[in-house]
Amino acid sequence: MIPDLGKYAAEVLSAYGASLVILAVLIGLSVRRARKVRRELEQLEGRRHETD
């Protein structure tokens, strides 16, 4: 199932590993930012309803 990568196996696998780490970090940062923005919007909407 695993392809034979020959003498470049370490380089190819490390590139895949680095890509997966970068993707995980980007997803984590996006989720964190989305939660922060959602909290801020909920606070702003709460203030808007209080003034009505």
Secondary structure, 3 states (H helix, E strand, C coil): CCCCCHHHHHHHHHHHHHHHHHHHHHHHHHHHHHHHHHHHHHHHHHHHHHHC
